[in-house]
């Protein structure tokens, strides 16, 4: 998979935000539901939605059957922080 400038910018932008890093770490390799994340990280609805939307729109997280999972880019973000 080719890593272009845009990819590195998305990875950098995601890694700068401590809440996004916490979300990625909490999802981990097994995945979590939104409710599990909210309870584990003690985030309000707005903060969780805002940061999850960013991670989903930028290809770091996907949601399948109510479970949030890391994509390959999400795993890269997890390993880099």
VONU-530923 format. One record per atom (N, C-alpha, C, O): atom name; x, z negated, y negated. Coordinates in nm, 4 decimals. Layout:
BEGIN
<rec atome="CA" xx="X" zz="Z" yy="Y"/>
...
This chain:
BEGIN
<rec atome="N" xx="0.0840" zz="0.0000" yy="0.1186"/>
<rec atome="CA" xx="0.0000" zz="0.0000" yy="0.0000"/>
<rec atome="C" xx="0.0883" zz="0.0000" yy="-0.1247"/>
<rec atome="O" xx="0.1766" zz="-0.0843" yy="-0.1402"/>
<rec atome="N" xx="0.0631" zz="0.0940" yy="-0.2108"/>
<rec atome="CA" xx="0.1443" zz="0.1073" yy="-0.3320"/>
<rec atome="C" xx="0.1044" zz="0.0016" yy="-0.4344"/>
<rec atome="O" xx="-0.0141" zz="-0.0221" yy="-0.4578"/>
<rec atome="N" xx="0.2025" zz="-0.0602" yy="-0.4937"/>
<rec atome="CA" xx="0.1800" zz="-0.1620" yy="-0.5967"/>
<rec atome="C" xx="0.2157" zz="-0.1029" yy="-0.7319"/>
<rec atome="O" xx="0.3333" zz="-0.0848" yy="-0.7634"/>
<rec atome="N" xx="0.1134" zz="-0.0725" yy="-0.8124"/>
<rec atome="CA" xx="0.1391" zz="-0.0142" yy="-0.9427"/>
<rec atome="C" xx="0.1320" zz="-0.1210" yy="-1.0516"/>
<rec atome="O" xx="0.1075" zz="-0.2384" yy="-1.0240"/>
<rec atome="N" xx="0.1535" zz="-0.0787" yy="-1.1736"/>
<rec atome="CA" xx="0.1562" zz="-0.1710" yy="-1.2863"/>
<rec atome="C" xx="0.0226" zz="-0.2445" yy="-1.3006"/>
<rec atome="O" xx="0.0204" zz="-0.3644" yy="-1.3282"/>
<rec atome="N" xx="-0.0862" zz="-0.1744" yy="-1.2824"/>
<rec atome="CA" xx="-0.2188" zz="-0.2340" yy="-1.2941"/>
<rec atome="C" xx="-0.2373" zz="-0.3473" yy="-1.1923"/>
<rec atome="O" xx="-0.2925" zz="-0.4526" yy="-1.2242"/>
<rec atome="N" xx="-0.1906" zz="-0.3236" yy="-1.0703"/>
<rec atome="CA" xx="-0.2006" zz="-0.4256" yy="-0.9658"/>
<rec atome="C" xx="-0.1234" zz="-0.5509" yy="-1.0067"/>
<rec atome="O" xx="-0.1743" zz="-0.6623" yy="-0.9943"/>
<rec atome="N" xx="-0.0046" zz="-0.5331" yy="-1.0538"/>
<rec atome="CA" xx="0.0784" zz="-0.6472" yy="-1.0935"/>
<rec atome="C" xx="0.0184" zz="-0.7208" yy="-1.2132"/>
<rec atome="O" xx="0.0280" zz="-0.8432" yy="-1.2218"/>
<rec atome="N" xx="-0.0427" zz="-0.6477" yy="-1.3045"/>
<rec atome="CA" xx="-0.1069" zz="-0.7116" yy="-1.4201"/>
<rec atome="C" xx="-0.2261" zz="-0.7964" yy="-1.3763"/>
<rec atome="O" xx="-0.2454" zz="-0.9071" yy="-1.4266"/>
<rec atome="N" xx="-0.3070" zz="-0.7442" yy="-1.2816"/>
<rec atome="CA" xx="-0.4217" zz="-0.8210" yy="-1.2302"/>
<rec atome="C" xx="-0.3736" zz="-0.9471" yy="-1.1594"/>
<rec atome="O" xx="-0.4294" zz="-1.0552" yy="-1.1786"/>
<rec atome="N" xx="-0.2706" zz="-0.9329" yy="-1.0780"/>
<rec atome="CA" xx="-0.2152" zz="-1.0465" yy="-1.0049"/>
<rec atome="C" xx="-0.1608" zz="-1.1509" yy="-1.1026"/>
<rec atome="O" xx="-0.1834" zz="-1.2706" yy="-1.0849"/>
<rec atome="N" xx="-0.0904" zz="-1.1061" yy="-1.2039"/>
<rec atome="CA" xx="-0.0340" zz="-1.1963" yy="-1.3035"/>
<rec atome="C" xx="-0.1445" zz="-1.2687" yy="-1.3803"/>
<rec atome="O" xx="-0.1380" zz="-1.3901" yy="-1.3996"/>
<rec atome="N" xx="-0.2457" zz="-1.1941" yy="-1.4239"/>
<rec atome="CA" xx="-0.3558" zz="-1.2529" yy="-1.5001"/>
<rec atome="C" xx="-0.4307" zz="-1.3567" yy="-1.4169"/>
<rec atome="O" xx="-0.4671" zz="-1.4628" yy="-1.4676"/>
<rec atome="N" xx="-0.4535" zz="-1.3265" yy="-1.2903"/>
<rec atome="CA" xx="-0.5225" zz="-1.4220" yy="-1.2028"/>
<rec atome="C" xx="-0.4377" zz="-1.5460" yy="-1.1802"/>
<rec atome="O" xx="-0.4903" zz="-1.6572" yy="-1.1758"/>
<rec atome="N" xx="-0.3076" zz="-1.5281" yy="-1.1659"/>
<rec atome="CA" xx="-0.2197" zz="-1.6407" yy="-1.1340"/>
<rec atome="C" xx="-0.1981" zz="-1.7334" yy="-1.2534"/>
<rec atome="O" xx="-0.1601" zz="-1.8490" yy="-1.2350"/>
<rec atome="N" xx="-0.2217" zz="-1.6851" yy="-1.3751"/>
<rec atome="CA" xx="-0.2037" zz="-1.7680" yy="-1.4944"/>
<rec atome="C" xx="-0.3115" zz="-1.8751" yy="-1.5082"/>
<rec atome="O" xx="-0.2890" zz="-1.9785" yy="-1.5711"/>
<rec atome="N" xx="-0.4278" zz="-1.8505" yy="-1.4498"/>
<rec atome="CA" xx="-0.5411" zz="-1.9402" yy="-1.4673"/>
<rec atome="C" xx="-0.5430" zz="-2.0468" yy="-1.3569"/>
<rec atome="O" xx="-0.5589" zz="-2.0132" yy="-1.2395"/>
<rec atome="N" xx="-0.5270" zz="-2.1746" yy="-1.3930"/>
<rec atome="CA" xx="-0.5205" zz="-2.2798" yy="-1.2909"/>
<rec atome="C" xx="-0.6494" zz="-2.2933" yy="-1.2091"/>
<rec atome="O" xx="-0.6440" zz="-2.3264" yy="-1.0907"/>
<rec atome="N" xx="-0.7644" zz="-2.2680" yy="-1.2708"/>
<rec atome="CA" xx="-0.8907" zz="-2.2773" yy="-1.1967"/>
<rec atome="C" xx="-0.8979" zz="-2.1679" yy="-1.0913"/>
<rec atome="O" xx="-0.9428" zz="-2.1923" yy="-0.9794"/>
<rec atome="N" xx="-0.8542" zz="-2.0480" yy="-1.1262"/>
<rec atome="CA" xx="-0.8560" zz="-1.9376" yy="-1.0286"/>
<rec atome="C" xx="-0.7590" zz="-1.9653" yy="-0.9143"/>
<rec atome="O" xx="-0.7892" zz="-1.9354" yy="-0.7988"/>
<rec atome="N" xx="-0.6444" zz="-2.0215" yy="-0.9453"/>
<rec atome="CA" xx="-0.5492" zz="-2.0571" yy="-0.8389"/>
<rec atome="C" xx="-0.6099" zz="-2.1620" yy="-0.7458"/>
<rec atome="O" xx="-0.5940" zz="-2.1540" yy="-0.6240"/>
<rec atome="N" xx="-0.6795" zz="-2.2602" yy="-0.8032"/>
<rec atome="CA" xx="-0.7438" zz="-2.3640" yy="-0.7210"/>
<rec atome="C" xx="-0.8509" zz="-2.3041" yy="-0.6312"/>
<rec atome="O" xx="-0.8632" zz="-2.3417" yy="-0.5146"/>
<rec atome="N" xx="-0.9288" zz="-2.2103" yy="-0.6858"/>
<rec atome="CA" xx="-1.0336" zz="-2.1452" yy="-0.6070"/>
<rec atome="C" xx="-0.9719" zz="-2.0685" yy="-0.4908"/>
<rec atome="O" xx="-1.0185" zz="-2.0789" yy="-0.3774"/>
<rec atome="N" xx="-0.8674" zz="-1.9917" yy="-0.5189"/>
<rec atome="CA" xx="-0.8012" zz="-1.9132" yy="-0.4138"/>
<rec atome="C" xx="-0.7453" zz="-2.0061" yy="-0.3056"/>
<rec atome="O" xx="-0.7597" zz="-1.9783" yy="-0.1866"/>
<rec atome="N" xx="-0.6817" zz="-2.1161" yy="-0.3467"/>
<rec atome="CA" xx="-0.6271" zz="-2.2115" yy="-0.2493"/>
<rec atome="C" xx="-0.7386" zz="-2.2756" yy="-0.1667"/>
<rec atome="O" xx="-0.7241" zz="-2.2947" yy="-0.0460"/>
<rec atome="N" xx="-0.8503" zz="-2.3088" yy="-0.2326"/>
<rec atome="CA" xx="-0.9611" zz="-2.3734" yy="-0.1618"/>
<rec atome="C" xx="-1.0263" zz="-2.2784" yy="-0.0611"/>
<rec atome="O" xx="-1.0639" zz="-2.3207" yy="0.0482"/>
<rec atome="N" xx="-1.0401" zz="-2.1510" yy="-0.0970"/>
<rec atome="CA" xx="-1.0972" zz="-2.0531" yy="-0.0038"/>
<rec atome="C" xx="-1.0039" zz="-2.0386" yy="0.1158"/>
<rec atome="O" xx="-1.0482" zz="-2.0370" yy="0.2307"/>
<rec atome="N" xx="-0.8744" zz="-2.0281" yy="0.0877"/>
<rec atome="CA" xx="-0.7735" zz="-2.0224" yy="0.1930"/>
<rec atome="C" xx="-0.7994" zz="-1.9148" yy="0.2965"/>
<rec atome="O" xx="-0.8648" zz="-1.8145" yy="0.2680"/>
<rec atome="N" xx="-0.7487" zz="-1.9357" yy="0.4155"/>
<rec atome="CA" xx="-0.7602" zz="-1.8347" yy="0.5205"/>
<rec atome="C" xx="-0.8921" zz="-1.8414" yy="0.5964"/>
<rec atome="O" xx="-0.9262" zz="-1.7482" yy="0.6691"/>
<rec atome="N" xx="-0.9669" zz="-1.9510" yy="0.5803"/>
<rec atome="CA" xx="-1.0901" zz="-1.9666" yy="0.6581"/>
<rec atome="C" xx="-1.2169" zz="-1.9320" yy="0.5814"/>
<rec atome="O" xx="-1.3216" zz="-1.9097" yy="0.6422"/>
<rec atome="N" xx="-1.2089" zz="-1.9271" yy="0.4478"/>
<rec atome="CA" xx="-1.3259" zz="-1.8960" yy="0.3675"/>
<rec atome="C" xx="-1.4088" zz="-2.0203" yy="0.3385"/>
<rec atome="O" xx="-1.3974" zz="-2.1222" yy="0.4066"/>
<rec atome="N" xx="-1.4910" zz="-2.0095" yy="0.2374"/>
<rec atome="CA" xx="-1.5797" zz="-2.1200" yy="0.1966"/>
<rec atome="C" xx="-1.7045" zz="-2.0624" yy="0.1314"/>
<rec atome="O" xx="-1.7046" zz="-1.9496" yy="0.0820"/>
<rec atome="N" xx="-1.8105" zz="-2.1420" yy="0.1324"/>
<rec atome="CA" xx="-1.9313" zz="-2.1045" yy="0.0592"/>
<rec atome="C" xx="-1.9154" zz="-2.1471" yy="-0.0869"/>
<rec atome="O" xx="-1.8258" zz="-2.2245" yy="-0.1206"/>
<rec atome="N" xx="-2.0025" zz="-2.0960" yy="-0.1719"/>
<rec atome="CA" xx="-1.9989" zz="-2.1358" yy="-0.3126"/>
<rec atome="C" xx="-2.0233" zz="-2.2861" yy="-0.3274"/>
<rec atome="O" xx="-1.9577" zz="-2.3527" yy="-0.4074"/>
<rec atome="N" xx="-2.1179" zz="-2.3387" yy="-0.2496"/>
<rec atome="CA" xx="-2.1474" zz="-2.4826" yy="-0.2570"/>
<rec atome="C" xx="-2.0273" zz="-2.5668" yy="-0.2146"/>
<rec atome="O" xx="-1.9980" zz="-2.6689" yy="-0.2768"/>
<rec atome="N" xx="-1.9583" zz="-2.5245" yy="-0.1096"/>
<rec atome="CA" xx="-1.8385" zz="-2.5977" yy="-0.0657"/>
<rec atome="C" xx="-1.7321" zz="-2.5982" yy="-0.1756"/>
<rec atome="O" xx="-1.6701" zz="-2.7011" yy="-0.2026"/>
<rec atome="N" xx="-1.7118" zz="-2.4819" yy="-0.2388"/>
<rec atome="CA" xx="-1.6135" zz="-2.4739" yy="-0.3480"/>
<rec atome="C" xx="-1.6524" zz="-2.5638" yy="-0.4642"/>
<rec atome="O" xx="-1.5695" zz="-2.6369" yy="-0.5186"/>
<rec atome="N" xx="-1.7788" zz="-2.5574" yy="-0.5012"/>
<rec atome="CA" xx="-1.8272" zz="-2.6354" yy="-0.6151"/>
<rec atome="C" xx="-1.8034" zz="-2.7848" yy="-0.5914"/>
<rec atome="O" xx="-1.7570" zz="-2.8558" yy="-0.6806"/>
<rec atome="N" xx="-1.8356" zz="-2.8317" yy="-0.4705"/>
<rec atome="CA" xx="-1.8168" zz="-2.9738" yy="-0.4388"/>
<rec atome="C" xx="-1.6692" zz="-3.0096" yy="-0.4297"/>
<rec atome="O" xx="-1.6257" zz="-3.1099" yy="-0.4865"/>
<rec atome="N" xx="-1.5928" zz="-2.9286" yy="-0.3591"/>
<rec atome="CA" xx="-1.4507" zz="-2.9583" yy="-0.3372"/>
<rec atome="C" xx="-1.3711" zz="-2.9598" yy="-0.4671"/>
<rec atome="O" xx="-1.2839" zz="-3.0445" yy="-0.4865"/>
<rec atome="N" xx="-1.4016" zz="-2.8655" yy="-0.5558"/>
<rec atome="CA" xx="-1.3240" zz="-2.8524" yy="-0.6788"/>
<rec atome="C" xx="-1.3900" zz="-2.9199" yy="-0.7987"/>
<rec atome="O" xx="-1.3326" zz="-2.9239" yy="-0.9075"/>
<rec atome="N" xx="-1.5109" zz="-2.9730" yy="-0.7786"/>
<rec atome="CA" xx="-1.5842" zz="-3.0412" yy="-0.8847"/>
<rec atome="C" xx="-1.5957" zz="-2.9526" yy="-1.0095"/>
<rec atome="O" xx="-1.5601" zz="-2.9933" yy="-1.1201"/>
<rec atome="N" xx="-1.6461" zz="-2.8314" yy="-0.9889"/>
<rec atome="CA" xx="-1.6633" zz="-2.7354" yy="-1.0985"/>
<rec atome="C" xx="-1.8108" zz="-2.7239" yy="-1.1347"/>
<rec atome="O" xx="-1.8973" zz="-2.7313" yy="-1.0474"/>
<rec atome="N" xx="-1.8394" zz="-2.7059" yy="-1.2637"/>
<rec atome="CA" xx="-1.9790" zz="-2.6810" yy="-1.3008"/>
<rec atome="C" xx="-2.0134" zz="-2.5356" yy="-1.2681"/>
<rec atome="O" xx="-1.9257" zz="-2.4537" yy="-1.2410"/>
<rec atome="N" xx="-2.1427" zz="-2.5061" yy="-1.2715"/>
<rec atome="CA" xx="-2.1901" zz="-2.3726" yy="-1.2323"/>
<rec atome="C" xx="-2.1258" zz="-2.2612" yy="-1.3136"/>
<rec atome="O" xx="-2.0854" zz="-2.1593" yy="-1.2577"/>
<rec atome="N" xx="-2.1158" zz="-2.2796" yy="-1.4454"/>
<rec atome="CA" xx="-2.0596" zz="-2.1752" yy="-1.5305"/>
<rec atome="C" xx="-1.9135" zz="-2.1470" yy="-1.4952"/>
<rec atome="O" xx="-1.8747" zz="-2.0316" yy="-1.4773"/>
<rec atome="N" xx="-1.8331" zz="-2.2523" yy="-1.4854"/>
<rec atome="CA" xx="-1.6901" zz="-2.2352" yy="-1.4589"/>
<rec atome="C" xx="-1.6671" zz="-2.1692" yy="-1.3229"/>
<rec atome="O" xx="-1.5811" zz="-2.0822" yy="-1.3096"/>
<rec atome="N" xx="-1.7434" zz="-2.2104" yy="-1.2227"/>
<rec atome="CA" xx="-1.7302" zz="-2.1497" yy="-1.0907"/>
<rec atome="C" xx="-1.7687" zz="-2.0023" yy="-1.0957"/>
<rec atome="O" xx="-1.6944" zz="-1.9170" yy="-1.0472"/>
<rec atome="N" xx="-1.8847" zz="-1.9720" yy="-1.1544"/>
<rec atome="CA" xx="-1.9309" zz="-1.8325" yy="-1.1583"/>
<rec atome="C" xx="-1.8353" zz="-1.7451" yy="-1.2384"/>
<rec atome="O" xx="-1.8003" zz="-1.6354" yy="-1.1947"/>
<rec atome="N" xx="-1.7928" zz="-1.7923" yy="-1.3546"/>
<rec atome="CA" xx="-1.7036" zz="-1.7147" yy="-1.4406"/>
<rec atome="C" xx="-1.5753" zz="-1.6767" yy="-1.3666"/>
<rec atome="O" xx="-1.5339" zz="-1.5608" yy="-1.3690"/>
<rec atome="N" xx="-1.5132" zz="-1.7735" yy="-1.3018"/>
<rec atome="CA" xx="-1.3859" zz="-1.7474" yy="-1.2340"/>
<rec atome="C" xx="-1.4034" zz="-1.6719" yy="-1.1031"/>
<rec atome="O" xx="-1.3200" zz="-1.5882" yy="-1.0686"/>
<rec atome="N" xx="-1.5108" zz="-1.7002" yy="-1.0294"/>
<rec atome="CA" xx="-1.5360" zz="-1.6236" yy="-0.9074"/>
<rec atome="C" xx="-1.5668" zz="-1.4780" yy="-0.9402"/>
<rec atome="O" xx="-1.5199" zz="-1.3870" yy="-0.8719"/>
<rec atome="N" xx="-1.6460" zz="-1.4565" yy="-1.0451"/>
<rec atome="CA" xx="-1.6764" zz="-1.3183" yy="-1.0854"/>
<rec atome="C" xx="-1.5476" zz="-1.2417" yy="-1.1155"/>
<rec atome="O" xx="-1.5332" zz="-1.1263" yy="-1.0753"/>
<rec atome="N" xx="-1.4546" zz="-1.3053" yy="-1.1858"/>
<rec atome="CA" xx="-1.3264" zz="-1.2405" yy="-1.2140"/>
<rec atome="C" xx="-1.2539" zz="-1.2064" yy="-1.0842"/>
<rec atome="O" xx="-1.2060" zz="-1.0944" yy="-1.0672"/>
<rec atome="N" xx="-1.2459" zz="-1.3030" yy="-0.9928"/>
<rec atome="CA" xx="-1.1726" zz="-1.2821" yy="-0.8679"/>
<rec atome="C" xx="-1.2377" zz="-1.1743" yy="-0.7811"/>
<rec atome="O" xx="-1.1683" zz="-1.0970" yy="-0.7151"/>
<rec atome="N" xx="-1.3705" zz="-1.1695" yy="-0.7813"/>
<rec atome="CA" xx="-1.4413" zz="-1.0675" yy="-0.7035"/>
<rec atome="C" xx="-1.4238" zz="-0.9298" yy="-0.7681"/>
<rec atome="O" xx="-1.3906" zz="-0.8329" yy="-0.6997"/>
<rec atome="N" xx="-1.4460" zz="-0.9211" yy="-0.8990"/>
<rec atome="CA" xx="-1.4361" zz="-0.7923" yy="-0.9685"/>
<rec atome="C" xx="-1.2958" zz="-0.7338" yy="-0.9633"/>
<rec atome="O" xx="-1.2789" zz="-0.6120" yy="-0.9697"/>
<rec atome="N" xx="-1.1962" zz="-0.8189" yy="-0.9519"/>
<rec atome="CA" xx="-1.0583" zz="-0.7706" yy="-0.9480"/>
<rec atome="C" xx="-1.0022" zz="-0.7599" yy="-0.8065"/>
<rec atome="O" xx="-0.8826" zz="-0.7377" yy="-0.7879"/>
<rec atome="N" xx="-1.0887" zz="-0.7756" yy="-0.7077"/>
<rec atome="CA" xx="-1.0510" zz="-0.7471" yy="-0.5707"/>
<rec atome="C" xx="-0.9720" zz="-0.8554" yy="-0.4989"/>
<rec atome="O" xx="-0.9032" zz="-0.8266" yy="-0.4011"/>
<rec atome="N" xx="-0.9806" zz="-0.9793" yy="-0.5456"/>
<rec atome="CA" xx="-0.9095" zz="-1.0879" yy="-0.4782"/>
<rec atome="C" xx="-0.9978" zz="-1.1605" yy="-0.3769"/>
<rec atome="O" xx="-0.9482" zz="-1.2189" yy="-0.2806"/>
<rec atome="N" xx="-1.1286" zz="-1.1563" yy="-0.3996"/>
<rec atome="CA" xx="-1.2242" zz="-1.2281" yy="-0.3150"/>
<rec atome="C" xx="-1.3414" zz="-1.1352" yy="-0.2850"/>
<rec atome="O" xx="-1.3826" zz="-1.0560" yy="-0.3698"/>
<rec atome="N" xx="-1.3945" zz="-1.1458" yy="-0.1632"/>
<rec atome="CA" xx="-1.5189" zz="-1.0782" yy="-0.1274"/>
<rec atome="C" xx="-1.6142" zz="-1.1844" yy="-0.0741"/>
<rec atome="O" xx="-1.5720" zz="-1.2921" yy="-0.0318"/>
<rec atome="N" xx="-1.7436" zz="-1.1525" yy="-0.0767"/>
<rec atome="CA" xx="-1.8437" zz="-1.2438" yy="-0.0223"/>
<rec atome="C" xx="-1.9181" zz="-1.1723" yy="0.0886"/>
<rec atome="O" xx="-1.9776" zz="-1.0668" yy="0.0667"/>
<rec atome="N" xx="-1.9147" zz="-1.2302" yy="0.2080"/>
<rec atome="CA" xx="-1.9831" zz="-1.1722" yy="0.3236"/>
<rec atome="C" xx="-2.0696" zz="-1.2798" yy="0.3872"/>
<rec atome="O" xx="-2.0198" zz="-1.3842" yy="0.4292"/>
<rec atome="N" xx="-2.2004" zz="-1.2533" yy="0.3939"/>
<rec atome="CA" xx="-2.2946" zz="-1.3467" yy="0.4555"/>
<rec atome="C" xx="-2.2820" zz="-1.4878" yy="0.3978"/>
<rec atome="O" xx="-2.2854" zz="-1.5864" yy="0.4714"/>
<rec atome="N" xx="-2.2675" zz="-1.4963" yy="0.2658"/>
<rec atome="CA" xx="-2.2609" zz="-1.6257" yy="0.1994"/>
<rec atome="C" xx="-2.1271" zz="-1.6964" yy="0.2080"/>
<rec atome="O" xx="-2.1139" zz="-1.8104" yy="0.1633"/>
<rec atome="N" xx="-2.0269" zz="-1.6292" yy="0.2655"/>
<rec atome="CA" xx="-1.8940" zz="-1.6884" yy="0.2782"/>
<rec atome="C" xx="-1.7964" zz="-1.6102" yy="0.1908"/>
<rec atome="O" xx="-1.7865" zz="-1.4878" yy="0.2003"/>
<rec atome="N" xx="-1.7254" zz="-1.6823" yy="0.1065"/>
<rec atome="CA" xx="-1.6223" zz="-1.6213" yy="0.0217"/>
<rec atome="C" xx="-1.4935" zz="-1.6126" yy="0.1010"/>
<rec atome="O" xx="-1.4507" zz="-1.7104" yy="0.1623"/>
<rec atome="N" xx="-1.4319" zz="-1.4954" yy="0.0999"/>
<rec atome="CA" xx="-1.3082" zz="-1.4726" yy="0.1752"/>
<rec atome="C" xx="-1.2078" zz="-1.4029" yy="0.0858"/>
<rec atome="O" xx="-1.2445" zz="-1.3276" yy="-0.0043"/>
<rec atome="N" xx="-1.0803" zz="-1.4288" yy="0.1118"/>
<rec atome="CA" xx="-0.9739" zz="-1.3622" yy="0.0379"/>
<rec atome="C" xx="-0.9519" zz="-1.2224" yy="0.0931"/>
<rec atome="O" xx="-0.9559" zz="-1.2012" yy="0.2143"/>
<rec atome="N" xx="-0.9289" zz="-1.1279" yy="0.0043"/>
<rec atome="CA" xx="-0.8867" zz="-0.9936" yy="0.0433"/>
<rec atome="C" xx="-0.7343" zz="-0.9966" yy="0.0628"/>
<rec atome="O" xx="-0.6717" zz="-1.1017" yy="0.0488"/>
<rec atome="N" xx="-0.6768" zz="-0.8833" yy="0.0943"/>
<rec atome="CA" xx="-0.5306" zz="-0.8766" yy="0.1057"/>
<rec atome="C" xx="-0.4645" zz="-0.9153" yy="-0.0267"/>
<rec atome="O" xx="-0.3631" zz="-0.9852" yy="-0.0282"/>
<rec atome="N" xx="-0.5227" zz="-0.8694" yy="-0.1375"/>
<rec atome="CA" xx="-0.4699" zz="-0.9087" yy="-0.2693"/>
<rec atome="C" xx="-0.4871" zz="-1.0587" yy="-0.2930"/>
<rec atome="O" xx="-0.4007" zz="-1.1225" yy="-0.3532"/>
<rec atome="N" xx="-0.5973" zz="-1.1142" yy="-0.2464"/>
<rec atome="CA" xx="-0.6198" zz="-1.2577" yy="-0.2593"/>
<rec atome="C" xx="-0.5188" zz="-1.3384" yy="-0.1801"/>
<rec atome="O" xx="-0.4730" zz="-1.4434" yy="-0.2253"/>
<rec atome="N" xx="-0.4841" zz="-1.2894" yy="-0.0619"/>
<rec atome="CA" xx="-0.3821" zz="-1.3556" yy="0.0198"/>
<rec atome="C" xx="-0.2463" zz="-1.3481" yy="-0.0508"/>
<rec atome="O" xx="-0.1691" zz="-1.4439" yy="-0.0494"/>
<rec atome="N" xx="-0.2188" zz="-1.2334" yy="-0.1122"/>
<rec atome="CA" xx="-0.0944" zz="-1.2192" yy="-0.1891"/>
<rec atome="C" xx="-0.0899" zz="-1.3193" yy="-0.3040"/>
<rec atome="O" xx="0.0139" zz="-1.3798" yy="-0.3307"/>
<rec atome="N" xx="-0.2037" zz="-1.3363" yy="-0.3718"/>
<rec atome="CA" xx="-0.2126" zz="-1.4340" yy="-0.4802"/>
<rec atome="C" xx="-0.1922" zz="-1.5761" yy="-0.4267"/>
<rec atome="O" xx="-0.1225" zz="-1.6564" yy="-0.4887"/>
<rec atome="N" xx="-0.2517" zz="-1.6066" yy="-0.3141"/>
<rec atome="CA" xx="-0.2363" zz="-1.7377" yy="-0.2509"/>
<rec atome="C" xx="-0.0905" zz="-1.7652" yy="-0.2186"/>
<rec atome="O" xx="-0.0407" zz="-1.8748" yy="-0.2445"/>
<rec atome="N" xx="-0.0225" zz="-1.6679" yy="-0.1628"/>
<rec atome="CA" xx="0.1167" zz="-1.6847" yy="-0.1226"/>
<rec atome="C" xx="0.2114" zz="-1.6914" yy="-0.2413"/>
<rec atome="O" xx="0.3208" zz="-1.7469" yy="-0.2305"/>
<rec atome="N" xx="0.1700" zz="-1.6348" yy="-0.3552"/>
<rec atome="CA" xx="0.2601" zz="-1.6314" yy="-0.4702"/>
<rec atome="C" xx="0.2509" zz="-1.7560" yy="-0.5568"/>
<rec atome="O" xx="0.3329" zz="-1.7757" yy="-0.6464"/>
<rec atome="N" xx="0.1514" zz="-1.8404" yy="-0.5307"/>
<rec atome="CA" xx="0.1376" zz="-1.9582" yy="-0.6153"/>
<rec atome="C" xx="0.1552" zz="-2.0880" yy="-0.5395"/>
<rec atome="O" xx="0.1461" zz="-2.1957" yy="-0.5985"/>
